[in-house]
Amino acid sequence: EMRDISRTNFEWRENGDPTDFCSNAAELLFDYPPHKILIASSQSDPYNDVIAKQFFERFSPDNCIISIVQPETDMDDNVKSEDSTTTTTTTTDDKNGPWQTEPWYGAKYREVNISDELKEKWSNPDQKIDERLSLPQLNDFITTDFSLRSEDEKIVVDKGENDVDYREIPPKLLSLENNMAGLTMWHKLDQTFKVPKSYIRLQITSPNAYRSPRSMTYARLFQKVLEDDLNSYVYDATVAGCYYKVFCTPSGFRINISGFSEKLPLLLDVVVSRVMSIIQEMKEENHAENSPLSLKFDKAVENLLRETKNFRMDSPYETATYLTRMLLEDNVWHVDNYITEMEGEYFDKNPLTLQECASVVDECLSERTLVQSLCMGNIDEDGVLGVAKVIEERFLSRSRPLTPEEFPRLRSLKTPTREEAIQIFGQDVASSPIPIVVEDVASSESEENHAVEVVLQAGAEYDLGFEGTAIIELIGHIAYNSAFNQLRTKEQLGYIVSAYIKKSAGGVSSLGVVVQSASTLPDVLEERVLNWLDIFRSELEEITPERYAMEAEAIVAQLLERNMRLSDEVASSWGEILSTDPSSKRFKDPQFTRVKTIAQVLTVDEPGEGSGSDVSDIKTSADLKKKVLNFYDKYFTRDAPQRRIMSSRVYGYSARSNYEANKEKVGILSNYDDTRELKRFLSVWPSAPYWI
């Protein structure tokens, strides 16, 4: 069985990253001759009963180490080992060391020898061996059918004299039987990569998942419980090359199924069936019984709470980007909202329960929903219709399609211009180069780094259009090297320095600069970033038109780079589908040629030849330079009329006094309550796509 799996994975291995291949091949050369490095990791040696016997002889109590890790450790020197019949106590003596503290993280640990009595019991058990401790059955997910649907005579397209690049053909929208309300199915049969693999993507959109911190917490808990529940069963599928993932997002739930085509319908049915059946079991569960499902739920709560708290311990630059998001995006929940749902006074009064979790998730999945799906790869239309039938039976049988007003939309807020900030805060912010500053301090006492993120909004993609979107991408491309050279190499402010194009909810584009430093305070970092923005403007002026054309050509090459694996093509097509609004007649169709159009804007020719773009009047490299400078002057320079700038500062723990000193200052938001109040003054950017 393992030999068959290894052979299958080798024969149908797809292209990977050349750098990773070279690195792995170099390591394999230590153990294998050059002519075997391609197959070495997939080749199985013949069975040898002598080696097998020697291997199993090493499975003995005298040859084992048991590691026990738990959040809270009983510091009693008596260590108890229990089973159903005896209790063995091992005390500290010459063989069993005392509790110690490891020097790096301060964790408590000790080493305890297993008693001879317990080792004898394990070696000669007086009870019947648990029936579950046995060799598994044959793996039902091992693929035996590797036929390609693209070679079906009814499907193969005659290329004729000119070869067709099927990667250029987008997925098509299928017409479904009975006009299944609330479901759109996209399909593309792979005729390029020729592998017997398929990908199924589901987006189950619901307005209920993100309606409150509690509902989002329940969605995340359900994800963890489901994953824990399915682990033992889908392990066989994973070994055989079939994979699944169920995860929640603010817009609902997503289900990803991928792997060898023959077994994918089985895995899809297993996953979606269990999704719905576990909801029913949770509704009927009595939490007080400490049943397996209750224990999984309690474990999920504990893990999610720990992960959420650990979010506060992120690096300062990551915290800074989070603070920015909390200000710029409308209707988002703060991390403290989630923690309140899982511990504290409110949690004690209204604890999380299995039954409520099941009700919330059931409402998200099967009451008011809209489902989008993409089936791509070695799957024909009949197979896609089979997937549609599963979706209809499991999710849509009780569902009512969403109305356009119910469709969840995350939108971004407009950072105030200088005049707008004066209207909000008064004349005290008139002289400040950045009228809005969000501040926080690192939670960890050992955190020595400071960080700042400066964000300058350009606008919504709808306002920028294809030309504006292309120009800001070019600015971000050039800015990265300039910022790194000035702030990192010359000024040596810190190891983390980056300039980039920041995307926020609703398709809003901004120029972002982030710096993290152990030696420079955030307000000084902020000044250096502002100084770099002036330097960068001068650099843009000095760059020749030919250099602009060369930089644009590099972006075009990235945009038009062909997908080398089926999974890459699936990811790009699925991304375009998810950017649509199926509830809207005008915004429901994906723009699969969007990237090509942006590339056309950045493709400049010699004077007189024309770029061929019908969405931009940029024809030459000189035109491109002029457009870039005008764009920068409009949105990013100090005196730009449309300059919308804000900054997020995070102080290292040792600089907490600086943070405290800035509290109550005009224009500085020192906690999320301040941010929440400011957001009430801000208007939103349009969320319509720019390609309509």
C-alpha positions in Angstrom: 0.0 0.0 0.0 2.7 2.5 0.9 4.6 1.4 -2.2 1.6 2.2 -4.4 1.1 5.6 -2.8 4.8 6.5 -3.3 4.8 5.4 -6.9 1.6 7.4 -7.6 2.9 10.5 -6.0 6.1 10.2 -8.0 4.5 9.5 -11.4 2.0 12.5 -11.0 4.3 15.0 -9.3 3.7 18.5 -10.5 6.3 21.2 -11.2 7.6 23.0 -8.1 9.8 25.9 -7.3 13.2 25.5 -8.9 15.0 26.9 -5.8 13.3 24.4 -3.5 14.2 21.6 -5.9 17.9 22.5 -6.0 18.0 22.8 -2.2 16.3 19.4 -1.7 18.5 17.7 -4.4 21.6 19.0 -2.8 20.7 17.4 0.5 19.8 14.1 -1.1 23.2 14.0 -2.7 24.7 13.2 0.7 22.7 9.9 0.8 22.1 8.9 -2.9 24.0 8.9 -6.1 23.1 11.6 -8.6 21.1 9.3 -10.9 18.7 8.5 -8.0 17.9 11.8 -6.5 14.7 12.3 -8.4 13.1 9.0 -7.3 15.0 8.4 -4.0 12.3 9.9 -1.7 9.6 7.9 -3.4 11.3 4.5 -3.8 10.6 1.7 -1.4 13.1 -1.0 -0.7 12.0 -4.7 -0.7 10.5 -6.0 2.5 13.2 -7.6 4.8 11.8 -9.7 7.6 15.2 -9.6 9.5 15.2 -5.8 9.6 11.6 -5.7 10.5 12.1 -8.1 13.4 15.0 -6.0 14.7 13.0 -2.9 14.4 10.0 -4.2 16.4 12.3 -5.6 19.1 13.2 -2.0 19.9 9.6 -1.3 20.8 10.0 -2.1 24.5 9.5 -0.2 27.8 13.3 -0.3 28.4 13.8 1.7 25.2 11.2 4.5 25.4 11.0 8.1 26.4 7.6 9.5 27.4 7.2 13.3 27.1 4.3 14.8 29.1 3.5 18.5 28.3 0.6 20.4 29.9 -0.2 24.1 30.6 -0.2 23.7 34.4 2.2 21.3 36.1 1.7 19.8 39.6 5.0 20.7 41.3 4.5 17.8 43.9 7.6 15.6 43.9 5.3 12.5 43.8 4.6 11.6 40.2 1.6 9.3 39.8 1.1 6.9 36.9 -2.4 5.5 36.7 -4.2 2.8 34.8 -7.5 1.1 35.5 -6.1 -1.3 38.1 -3.0 0.1 39.8 -1.4 3.3 40.9 2.3 3.6 40.8 4.1 6.4 42.7 7.6 7.4 41.9 9.3 9.8 44.3 12.3 12.0 44.0 15.5 10.0 44.8 19.0 9.7 43.3 17.5 8.4 40.0 14.7 11.0 39.7 15.8 14.6 39.5 14.1 17.5 41.1 12.1 20.2 39.3 14.4 22.5 37.2 13.9 25.7 35.2 15.2 25.7 31.7 17.3 28.8 31.0 15.8 30.2 27.8 12.0 30.3 28.4 11.8 29.7 32.1 9.8 26.5 31.6 9.6 24.1 34.6 10.7 20.5 33.8 12.0 17.3 35.4 13.1 13.9 34.5 11.5 10.8 36.2 12.6 7.2 35.7 9.9 4.7 35.0 9.7 2.2 37.8 10.6 -1.5 37.2 7.2 -2.5 38.4 5.5 -0.4 35.7 7.9 -1.6 33.0 7.1 -5.2 33.9 3.4 -4.5 33.7 3.7 -2.9 30.3 5.9 -5.8 29.0 3.5 -8.5 30.2 0.0 -7.0 30.3 -2.5 -9.1 32.3 -5.4 -7.5 30.4 -6.7 -8.0 26.9 -5.1 -5.6 24.4 -7.5 -2.8 23.3 -9.1 -3.8 20.0 -8.4 -0.4 18.6 -4.7 -1.1 18.8 -4.5 -3.0 15.5 -3.3 -2.6 12.0 -5.8 -0.4 10.0 -7.9 -1.7 7.1 -6.8 -1.1 3.5 -6.9 2.5 2.6 -10.1 3.2 0.6 -8.7 6.5 -0.8 -5.9 5.0 -2.8 -6.4 5.9 -6.4 -6.5 3.2 -9.1 -8.1 5.2 -12.0 -5.7 7.7 -13.6 -7.6 8.3 -16.8 -7.8 11.8 -18.0 -11.2 13.3 -18.9 -9.5 15.7 -21.3 -8.7 12.7 -23.5 -12.3 11.8 -23.9 -13.1 11.9 -27.6 -16.2 14.1 -26.9 -14.2 16.7 -25.1 -10.8 17.0 -26.9 -10.6 20.2 -28.9 -8.8 20.1 -32.2 -6.0 22.6 -32.1 -5.7 22.8 -35.8 -2.7 24.5 -37.1 -2.4 27.0 -34.2 -1.7 25.7 -30.8 -4.2 26.8 -28.1 -2.9 27.7 -24.7 -5.8 26.4 -22.6 -4.5 28.5 -19.6 -5.9 31.5 -21.4 -9.4 30.0 -21.4 -11.3 31.0 -18.2 -13.8 28.8 -16.3 -17.3 28.9 -17.5 -20.6 29.3 -15.6 -22.7 26.1 -15.8 -26.4 26.1 -16.3 -27.8 24.0 -13.5 -30.9 21.7 -13.5 -33.9 23.2 -11.8 -32.1 26.5 -11.7 -30.8 25.8 -8.2 -31.4 29.1 -6.3 -28.5 30.4 -4.4 -25.9 28.4 -6.2 -23.4 29.3 -8.9 -21.1 26.6 -10.3 -17.9 27.4 -12.3 -16.1 24.7 -14.2 -13.0 24.3 -16.2 -11.6 21.0 -17.5 -7.8 20.8 -17.4 -6.3 20.4 -20.8 -2.9 21.8 -20.0 -1.2 20.0 -17.1 -2.7 16.6 -17.8 -2.7 15.2 -14.2 -5.6 13.1 -12.8 -6.2 15.6 -10.0 -9.1 18.0 -9.3 -9.9 20.9 -7.1 -13.3 21.8 -5.6 -13.8 25.1 -4.0 -16.9 26.2 -2.0 -17.7 29.6 -0.6 -20.8 29.5 1.6 -21.7 33.2 2.1 -23.8 34.1 5.1 -24.5 37.4 6.9 -24.5 35.6 10.3 -20.9 34.5 10.6 -19.5 38.0 11.4 -22.7 39.6 12.8 -21.1 39.7 16.4 -17.9 38.6 18.1 -19.8 35.7 19.7 -21.0 34.3 16.4 -17.5 34.6 14.9 -16.1 32.9 17.9 -18.6 30.0 17.5 -17.7 29.7 13.8 -14.0 29.4 14.7 -14.7 26.9 17.5 -16.8 24.8 15.1 -13.9 24.8 12.7 -11.6 23.4 15.4 -14.1 20.8 16.6 -14.7 19.6 13.1 -11.0 19.3 12.3 -10.4 17.4 15.5 -13.3 15.1 14.7 -12.3 14.3 11.1 -8.6 13.8 11.8 -8.7 10.1 12.3 -10.9 9.4 9.3 -9.4 11.7 6.7 -5.9 10.7 7.7 -6.1 7.9 5.1 -7.2 10.4 2.5 -4.2 12.7 3.3 -1.8 9.8 3.0 -3.3 8.9 -0.4 -3.0 12.4 -1.8 -6.5 13.8 -1.1 -6.9 16.9 1.1 -9.6 19.0 2.7 -9.9 22.2 4.6 -12.9 23.8 6.2 -12.4 27.3 7.6 -14.5 30.3 8.5 -14.1 33.9 7.2 -16.0 37.1 7.9 -18.2 36.3 4.9 -19.0 32.7 5.9 -17.4 29.3 5.5 -15.1 27.9 2.8 -14.5 24.3 2.0 -11.5 23.2 -0.1 -11.2 19.7 -1.5 -8.3 18.6 -3.7 -6.5 15.5 -4.8 -6.7 12.6 -7.2 -10.0 12.8 -9.0 -11.3 9.2 -8.6 -11.6 9.6 -4.8 -12.6 13.2 -4.5 -16.4 12.7 -4.6 -16.0 10.3 -1.7 -14.0 12.8 0.3 -16.4 15.6 -0.5 -19.4 13.5 0.7 -17.6 12.5 3.9 -16.6 16.1 4.8 -20.0 17.8 4.0 -22.0 14.9 5.6 -19.9 15.2 8.8 -20.3 19.0 8.8 -24.1 18.6 9.0 -24.2 15.6 11.2 -21.9 17.0 13.8 -24.1 20.1 14.1 -27.0 17.8 15.0 -25.0 15.9 17.5 -23.9 19.1 19.2 -27.5 20.2 19.4 -28.4 17.0 21.2 -25.3 16.8 23.4 -25.5 17.3 27.2 -22.3 19.3 28.0 -22.3 18.1 31.6 -21.7 14.5 30.5 -18.1 15.1 29.5 -18.7 13.1 26.3 -16.0 13.0 23.6 -17.7 15.8 21.7 -17.9 18.0 24.8 -14.2 17.4 25.5 -13.4 18.4 22.0 -15.4 21.6 22.4 -13.7 22.4 25.7 -10.3 21.8 24.1 -11.2 24.0 21.1 -12.2 26.9 23.5 -8.9 26.5 25.4 -6.9 26.5 22.2 -8.7 29.4 20.6 -8.4 31.5 23.8 -4.7 30.8 23.9 -4.2 31.7 20.2 -6.2 34.9 20.6 -4.3 36.0 23.7 -1.0 35.2 21.9 -2.0 37.6 19.2 -1.2 40.4 21.6 2.4 39.0 21.8 3.0 39.5 18.1 6.0 41.6 16.9 5.5 45.4 17.2 5.3 45.8 13.4 2.5 43.2 13.2 0.6 45.0 16.0 1.0 48.3 14.1 -0.6 46.8 10.9 -3.4 45.5 13.1 -4.0 48.9 14.6 -4.2 50.3 11.1 -6.8 47.8 10.1 -8.9 48.5 13.1 -9.0 52.2 12.1 -9.3 51.9 8.3 -11.9 49.1 8.1 -15.6 49.5 9.0 -17.5 47.1 11.2 -14.6 45.0 12.4 -14.3 43.3 15.8 -11.3 43.9 18.1 -9.3 41.1 19.5 -10.5 42.1 23.0 -14.1 41.5 21.9 -13.2 37.8 21.2 -11.4 37.4 24.5 -14.4 38.7 26.4 -16.5 36.0 24.9 -14.1 33.2 26.2 -13.1 34.4 29.7 -14.0 36.9 32.3 -17.1 38.2 34.0 -19.3 38.1 30.8 -18.2 34.6 30.0 -19.0 33.4 33.6 -22.5 34.8 33.2 -23.1 33.5 29.7 -20.7 30.7 28.9 -20.2 29.2 25.5 -22.1 26.0 24.9 -22.2 23.2 22.4 -25.9 23.8 21.6 -25.5 27.5 20.9 -22.5 26.8 18.8 -24.5 24.3 16.7 -27.4 26.7 16.3 -25.1 29.6 15.1 -23.3 27.4 12.6 -26.4 25.8 11.4 -27.9 29.2 10.6 -24.7 30.2 8.8 -24.7 27.0 6.6 -28.3 26.2 5.8 -30.7 29.0 6.5 -29.7 32.2 4.6 -26.9 31.4 2.3 -25.4 31.9 -1.1 -23.0 29.3 -2.5 -20.3 29.8 -5.1 -18.2 26.8 -6.3 -15.4 26.2 -8.7 -14.6 22.7 -10.0 -11.4 22.6 -11.9 -9.0 19.9 -13.2 -9.7 16.4 -14.2 -13.4 16.6 -13.8 -16.1 16.8 -16.5 -19.5 18.5 -16.4 -21.2 15.3 -15.2 -18.8 15.3 -12.2 -19.5 19.0 -11.6 -23.3 18.4 -11.6 -22.7 15.6 -9.0 -20.9 18.2 -6.8 -23.8 20.6 -7.3 -26.3 17.9 -6.2 -24.3 17.3 -3.0 -24.3 21.0 -2.3 -28.0 21.3 -2.9 -28.8 18.3 -0.6 -26.5 19.3 2.3 -26.7 23.1 2.3 -29.5 24.5 0.1 -32.4 22.2 0.9 -33.6 24.4 3.8 -31.9 27.6 2.7 -33.3 30.9 1.5 -31.1 32.7 -1.0 -29.6 36.0 0.2 -31.1 39.3 -0.9 -28.6 41.9 -2.1 -29.0 43.9 1.2 -28.0 40.8 3.2 -24.8 40.1 1.3 -21.9 40.8 3.7 -19.7 43.6 2.6 -16.6 44.8 4.4 -15.7 48.4 3.5 -12.9 50.8 4.3 -13.1 54.2 5.8 -11.5 57.4 4.4 -8.6 58.7 6.5 -9.3 62.4 7.0 -7.5 65.0 4.9 -5.8 67.8 6.9 -8.9 70.0 6.5 -11.2 67.2 7.6 -9.0 66.5 10.6 -9.1 70.1 11.6 -12.9 70.0 11.4 -12.9 66.9 13.7 -10.1 67.8 16.2 -9.7 71.6 15.8 -6.7 73.8 14.9 -4.4 71.8 17.2 -3.7 69.3 14.5 -3.2 71.9 11.7 0.6 71.9 12.1 1.0 68.1 12.4 2.3 66.3 9.3 0.2 63.3 10.4 -3.1 64.4 11.9 -4.2 60.9 13.0 -1.9 58.7 15.0 -2.9 55.4 16.7 -0.6 54.3 19.6 -0.2 51.2 21.6 2.5 49.6 23.8 3.9 46.0 23.6 2.3 43.6 25.9 5.4 41.6 26.6 7.8 43.0 29.2 10.7 41.5 27.2 9.8 43.3 24.0 12.5 45.8 23.2 11.5 46.8 19.6 9.4 49.7 18.5 7.5 50.0 15.3 5.6 52.4 13.1 3.4 51.9 10.0 2.6 55.0 8.0 -0.3 54.6 5.5 -1.2 57.1 2.7 -4.5 56.2 1.1 -4.9 56.8 -2.6 -8.5 55.7 -3.0 -10.9 52.9 -3.9 -10.1 50.8 -7.0 -13.4 52.0 -8.5 -12.1 55.6 -8.4 -8.6 54.7 -9.5 -9.7 52.6 -12.4 -7.3 50.4 -14.4 -4.8 53.2 -15.0 -4.7 54.3 -11.3 -4.4 50.7 -10.1 -1.5 50.1 -12.5 0.3 53.3 -11.6 0.1 52.7 -7.8 1.5 49.2 -8.4 4.4 50.7 -10.2 5.0 53.2 -7.4 5.0 50.4 -4.9 7.4 48.4 -7.0 9.9 51.3 -7.1 9.3 52.4 -3.5 10.3 49.1 -2.0 14.0 49.3 -3.0 14.2 53.0 -2.3 12.8 52.7 1.3 15.0 49.8 2.1 18.1 51.5 0.8 17.4 54.8 2.6 15.9 53.6 5.9 17.6 50.3 6.4 21.0 50.5 4.6 21.8 54.2 5.0 20.1 55.2 8.2 20.2 51.7 9.8 16.9 52.2 11.6 16.2 48.5 11.9 16.2 45.1 10.3 12.5 45.3 9.3 11.9 48.0 6.6 9.4 47.8 3.8 7.4 49.9 1.5 4.4 48.3 -0.3 0.9 48.8 -1.7 -1.5 48.1 1.1 -5.0 46.7 0.2 -7.9 47.1 2.6 -11.5 45.9 2.6 -13.6 47.0 -0.3 -10.6 47.3 -2.7 -8.9 50.4 -1.3 -5.3 50.9 -2.2 -2.7 52.8 -0.1 1.1 53.3 0.0 2.3 51.8 3.3 5.7 52.0 5.0 6.6 49.9 8.0 9.8 50.1 10.1 10.7 48.2 13.3 13.7 49.3 15.4 15.2 48.4 18.7 17.0 51.7 19.0 14.7 54.4 17.7 11.3 55.5 19.2 8.2 55.4 17.0 7.8 59.2 16.7 11.4 59.4 15.4 10.8 56.5 13.0 7.7 58.4 11.8 9.8 61.5 11.0 12.3 59.4 9.1 9.6 57.9 7.0 8.1 61.3 6.2 11.6 62.5 5.2 12.0 59.4 3.0 8.7 60.3 1.2 10.2 63.6 0.2 13.4 61.9 -0.9 11.4 59.4 -2.9 9.6 62.2 -4.7 12.9 63.6 -5.9 14.1 60.1 -7.0 10.9 59.7 -9.1 11.7 63.0 -10.8 15.3 61.9 -11.5 14.4 58.5 -13.0 14.6 58.5 -16.8 11.6 57.5 -18.9 13.6 54.5 -20.1 14.0 53.3 -16.5 10.3 53.7 -15.9 9.7 51.5 -18.9 12.1 48.9 -17.6 10.4 48.9 -14.1 7.0 48.6 -15.7 8.2 45.8 -17.8 9.3 43.9 -14.7 5.8 44.2 -13.3 4.2 43.1 -16.6 6.4 40.0 -16.5 5.2 39.2 -13.1 1.5 39.8 -14.0 1.7 37.7 -17.2 3.8 34.9 -15.7 2.2 31.6 -16.7 0.9 29.2 -14.2 3.3 26.2 -13.9 0.9 24.1 -11.8 -2.7 23.3 -11.8 -3.0 24.5 -8.2 -1.7 28.0 -9.3 -4.3 28.3 -12.0 -7.1 27.2 -9.6 -5.9 29.9 -7.1 -6.0 32.7 -9.6 -9.4 31.8 -11.0 -10.9 31.3 -7.6 -9.6 34.7 -6.5 -11.4 36.4 -9.4 -14.6 34.5 -8.6 -14.5 35.5 -4.9 -14.1 39.2 -5.9 -17.6 39.2 -7.4 -21.0 39.8 -5.8 -23.3 37.1 -7.0 -26.3 38.9 -5.4 -25.8 41.8 -7.8 -26.7 41.7 -11.5 -23.9 44.2 -12.4 -21.1 42.8 -10.2 -21.7 39.1 -10.5 -19.3 38.3 -13.4 -15.6 37.7 -12.7 -13.2 39.7 -14.8 -10.7 37.0 -15.7 -8.8 39.3 -18.0 -8.3 42.0 -15.3 -4.6 41.3 -14.8 -4.0 41.4 -18.6 -5.6 44.8 -18.8 -3.4 46.2 -16.0 -0.4 44.8 -17.9 -1.6 46.5 -21.0 -1.6 49.9 -19.2 2.0 49.4 -18.1 3.1 48.2 -21.6 4.7 51.3 -23.3 6.2 51.4 -26.7 8.2 53.8 -28.7 6.5 57.1 -29.7 3.9 56.6 -32.5 3.4 52.9 -32.0 0.9 53.0 -29.1 0.4 50.6 -26.3 -2.9 49.1 -27.5 -4.8 49.8 -24.2 -8.3 51.1 -24.5 -8.5 52.0 -20.7 -5.5 54.4 -20.6 -4.0 57.1 -22.7 -0.4 56.1 -21.7 1.4 55.5 -24.9 5.1 56.2 -24.2 7.5 55.9 -21.3 7.4 59.7 -21.1 3.7 59.5 -20.6 4.1 56.9 -17.9 6.6 59.1 -16.0 4.3 62.1 -16.2 1.4 60.0 -14.9 3.4 58.6 -12.0 4.6 62.1 -10.9 1.1 63.5 -11.1 -0.3 60.6 -9.1 2.3 61.0 -6.4 1.8 64.7 -6.2 -2.0 64.3 -5.9 -2.0 61.7 -3.1 1.3 61.4 -1.3 3.3 64.7 -1.1 3.2 66.9 2.0 1.0 69.5 0.3 -1.1 67.1 -1.8 -4.8 68.2 -1.6 -5.9 64.6 -1.5 -3.3 63.4 1.0 -5.0 61.1 3.5 -2.3 59.9 5.9 -2.3 58.1 9.3 0.3 56.4 11.4 0.3 53.5 13.9 2.9 53.5 16.6 3.8 50.6 18.9 6.3 51.3 21.7 8.5 48.7 23.2 7.6 47.9 26.9 10.6 49.9 28.2 9.2 53.0 26.5 5.8 52.7 28.1 6.2 56.1 29.8 6.4 57.7 26.3 3.1 56.1 25.5 1.5 57.3 28.7 2.7 60.8 28.2 0.9 61.0 24.8 -2.5 60.0 26.2 -5.2 62.7 25.8 -3.1 64.6 23.2 -5.2 65.8 20.3 -5.1 63.6 17.2 -3.5 60.6 19.1 -5.7 57.6 19.7 -4.4 55.7 22.7 -7.0 52.9 22.9 -9.7 51.3 20.8 -12.4 53.4 22.4 -10.7 56.5 20.9 -10.5 54.7 17.5 -14.1 53.7 17.7 -15.2 57.2 18.4 -13.2 58.7 15.5 -14.7 56.1 13.0 -18.1 57.7 13.6 -16.8 60.8 11.8 -15.4 59.0 8.8 -17.1 58.3 5.5 -16.6 55.1 3.5 -15.0 54.4 0.1 -17.1 53.0 -2.7 -16.8 49.2 -2.8 -17.7 48.7 -6.5 -15.0 47.0 -8.5 -13.0 49.0 -11.0 -13.5 46.7 -14.0 -17.2 47.3 -14.4 
